[in-house]
Each structure stands twice: as structure tokens, then as C-alpha cells.
Amino acid sequence: SSLLVETLYPAICRHLGLVLPGQSGSVTLADVPEDLTHVQLLTQAVMRGNRRSIPVTVIQCFDEIRKVFAQTREAKKRNFGMGMFSFNSSGGGRCEHCDGRGVLQIEMQFLPDIEAVCDACGGSRYRKDVLEVEYRNRSIHEVLQMTADEAFTFFKGARRVQSRLNALRLAGLGYLTLGQPVSTLSGGESQRLRIAAVLAGAPSEDELPRRRSATSAGGTLFILDEPSTGLHGQNVDRLVECLNHLVETGHSVVAIDHNPLLVAAAHHVIEMGPGPGEGGGRIVAGAHE
């Protein structure tokens, strides 16, 4: 992890002329592919940004879902546009009693604040008239309660929605509910959500500007720190599939991992050792000729 995150990543950033706040170092790279135009570190850090963020906003799928609801006959009858199905927009269709959060924060004088389900919307985040608009007999709230796997089947025929939801499934996150706050995700889930955002073509919160000479979306090197953490074997297979998809679309992936399934799928393996921490740091096997 130290080799990738603290040495390789900063060195590539310096080579590409990208500035990393708080990073210093003197390691330079002897040989860098000419078509490498960008580098992105996909960590297991809890996702920052908007506290209202949910998986479908991260992969930019929520806009497509709201478009589907806005195109229903009932929505057109009521003159409801996309904005009415957002729980973030003031003056739209969100519950104003809880500001679209679905919960109310109750201040306790000598104890930590607690959250209680909003008594106005029942935790749905929306006004009653918005919930009356349904797509295939489901309200926007009911859709956000679905898992990515369930929603993928539900939105059959809505290709733009399905293509983005499939990114979650490829990243092994098909079990996540669409409306789950990203702040509740584990480090491994946060990392795979970042991978899903890349697969869906959505910009990452951690993404650095590209080198000025970069003219295409290809040539990105993705650096991952133990991406298989917490994954069942079947989901590791899906992770391998989505990493292969990145490679097939012109990108490169470097990962540090101990999972034998992921190691076996790699095109090239470098084993570091012989021990952990200060007892390692040397190439044991897999060095280039």
C-alpha cells in the first residue's frame, strides 16, 4: 500500500504535472508510457462531498430515473418536471418539514443529538402529491428502496437507467439500495462505488484535472488499494470483470491485493516481501526482465 499510495501515485502525478496538496517526494519514474495521460487513486476512504449523496447520484443515474418519472402521464398531467422528483431541491417536491432528509435531528442538551423519522413524510423525503405519481405502480420513494439488482430488472427497457445501474452490479454492489446514504458505506464499498462511477462515466470526487495535452478519455492509470476487501468469492469475480472492462476500454489498473482470485486474474503479478512493513519492500517475484 505504501509503495502505491505514497510513492508510485505521487511520482506519476509529478510526471504528468499534476499538483497533489500536501504531497512531497523526490522519486522519479524512469519509463512512463507515452499514452498515459491521467492517474486516479481509488481508495477505501469514506466518500466526502454532499451528505445527501446516495449511490445513484454518485453514478449520475438519479437524473435518468427522475426523467423517467417526469415522462409519466400523471406527472405531465400535474405539470411535474424532473425537479419535482429531487429531494435536494428547495421548492420542488421534497418534504420541506425535514428538507428532504426523511429524518429530523433532535438536539439533546447533555447527550449526543438523535435522529427521528420525519412525522410529515414518514421518512419518504417527498410530499404526498409527488408520491402519488407512479412508474409501473411504484413511487419514487419505493424505487429508492430497491436494490441495484432489483432496480435493474424493474427498469427493463429504460436503457440509460439500466446501463448506469449495471455499473453498480459489475462492481459487486448490486445489493445496495439506491437511496442509501453513501456515508453509511464501508471503506471497501466506497472504493467499489468509485469504480462504479468510472464505469458509468461519472466524474469522481477524487479526480484530479487531466494533463493539458490529454485529448481523450483513455490512457488513465487507476491505482487501487486492496479492492477485494470484504468481498465474497462470487463478487470478486464481478470485480475482476469490471477491472477487465477498464483495461479493454484503454485504461490500465495497478492494485495491491492478497486475494488469490484477483491475483490469478492479473496480467502481471509482482510479489513484494519477504515480510510485512519494514521487513519487506523488496521484489520477491515477478520483476520485469
KAHULIN-V700849 format. One record per residue. N is the residue number from 0. OMEGA is omega in degrees with one decimal (* if undefined). NEAR is the number of other C-alpha atoms within 12 Angstrom. Layout:
n=(N	N)
omega=(OMEGA	OMEGA)
near=(NEAR	NEAR)
This chain:
n=(0	1	2	3	4	5	6	7	8	9	10	11	12	13	14	15	16	17	18	19	20	21	22	23	24	25	26	27	28	29	30	31	32	33	34	35	36	37	38	39	40	41	42	43	44	45	46	47	48	49	50	51	52	53	54	55	56	57	58	59	60	61	62	63	64	65	66	67	68	69	70	71	72	73	74	75	76	77	78	79	80	81	82	83	84	85	86	87	88	89	90	91	92	93	94	95	96	97	98	99	100	101	102	103	104	105	106	107	108	109	110	111	112	113	114	115	116	117	118	119	120	121	122	123	124	125	126	127	128	129	130	131	132	133	134	135	136	137	138	139	140	141	142	143	144	145	146	147	148	149	150	151	152	153	154	155	156	157	158	159	160	161	162	163	164	165	166	167	168	169	170	171	172	173	174	175	176	177	178	179	180	181	182	183	184	185	186	187	188	189	190	191	192	193	194	195	196	197	198	199	200	201	202	203	204	205	206	207	208	209	210	211	212	213	214	215	216	217	218	219	220	221	222	223	224	225	226	227	228	229	230	231	232	233	234	235	236	237	238	239	240	241	242	243	244	245	246	247	248	249	250	251	252	253	254	255	256	257	258	259	260	261	262	263	264	265	266	267	268	269	270	271	272	273	274	275	276	277	278	279	280	281	282	283	284	285	286	287	288)
omega=(-179.8	-179.5	-177.3	-171.0	-172.9	-178.1	-175.5	-176.8	178.4	-179.1	178.7	178.6	178.0	179.3	-178.5	179.6	179.4	-176.5	176.3	179.2	175.6	-179.1	175.9	-179.9	-176.4	-179.2	176.7	-178.0	-177.7	-174.7	-179.9	178.6	-178.0	-176.8	176.1	-176.0	-174.8	175.9	179.9	178.7	179.7	-174.5	176.7	178.7	177.5	-174.7	179.3	175.6	-175.8	179.7	179.0	-176.0	176.6	-176.6	-176.2	173.0	179.5	-179.3	178.6	177.0	-175.0	177.0	-179.9	178.0	-180.0	175.9	179.5	179.9	-179.7	-179.1	178.7	-178.6	-177.8	178.8	178.7	178.8	-178.8	-179.6	178.0	174.2	-179.3	-175.7	-179.6	-177.4	175.0	177.0	179.8	-172.0	175.5	-179.2	177.7	-175.8	-178.3	174.5	-177.5	179.8	179.4	-178.1	176.5	-179.8	-178.7	179.0	176.5	178.4	-177.8	-178.7	176.5	-172.1	-175.2	-179.9	176.1	177.5	178.2	178.3	178.5	179.2	-179.3	-178.7	180.0	-177.1	179.7	179.4	-176.7	-179.6	-173.2	173.5	-177.1	-176.7	176.9	179.8	178.6	176.0	-176.3	172.5	-176.3	176.2	177.0	176.9	179.1	177.8	-179.8	177.1	-179.8	176.6	179.7	170.0	178.6	177.7	179.9	-178.5	178.7	177.8	-177.6	-176.3	177.2	-178.2	176.7	-167.9	-177.8	176.9	-177.4	-177.3	179.2	177.0	-179.8	176.9	176.3	-178.6	178.8	-179.5	178.7	-178.0	-178.8	-178.6	-179.1	172.6	-174.3	-175.8	-178.8	178.2	-178.1	178.5	-179.9	-177.2	175.6	179.0	179.0	178.4	178.6	179.2	-179.1	174.8	175.2	176.8	179.0	178.8	177.3	180.0	-178.9	179.8	-180.0	178.6	179.9	176.8	-177.6	-171.6	176.5	176.2	177.8	173.2	-174.6	-178.3	-178.0	-177.1	-178.0	-179.2	-177.8	175.9	178.7	174.0	178.0	179.0	-176.1	179.4	178.3	-176.3	-176.7	-177.4	176.5	-176.6	170.8	-178.0	-179.8	179.3	173.8	176.7	178.4	177.9	177.4	179.9	-177.4	175.2	175.4	178.3	177.3	-179.7	-178.6	179.7	172.1	-180.0	175.2	-178.1	171.6	-177.0	169.9	-177.2	-179.9	-177.5	-176.7	179.4	179.8	178.7	-178.9	-177.9	-177.3	177.5	177.7	-177.4	173.9	-179.3	179.5	-179.5	4.9	-179.7	178.6	174.1	-178.5	179.1	-179.0	177.7	179.2	178.0	-179.5	-179.1	173.7	-179.6	175.7	177.4	*)
near=(26	21	24	29	28	22	22	32	38	32	28	36	38	25	26	32	20	23	22	25	10	8	18	16	18	15	18	18	18	10	10	20	17	14	21	29	32	38	42	41	38	39	36	29	26	24	31	23	16	15	19	27	30	34	46	44	39	43	40	33	38	34	25	27	39	36	25	35	39	30	24	26	18	23	29	19	12	18	20	27	25	28	26	35	43	39	39	29	20	19	18	24	37	33	35	26	26	28	28	34	36	31	25	24	17	15	12	10	8	7	8	10	12	14	17	18	20	24	20	23	29	22	29	35	40	41	34	23	22	37	32	24	35	27	27	18	16	22	31	41	38	27	35	35	26	27	27	38	28	25	37	32	21	24	28	18	13	23	18	25	32	31	30	39	47	35	41	46	40	37	44	40	41	31	26	33	29	38	37	28	28	33	23	22	27	23	26	31	36	41	41	49	51	47	48	43	38	38	37	33	23	25	23	31	28	27	26	25	22	25	24	13	16	19	14	17	24	24	29	35	36	40	39	36	31	33	46	36	27	24	26	17	17	19	28	33	26	31	44	33	26	36	38	26	23	32	22	15	20	21	29	29	35	35	38	31	27	22	24	17	22	33	24	16	21	25	17	17	23	22	22	25	17	14	13	13	13	11	11	16	19	18	17	15	14	15	12	10	4)
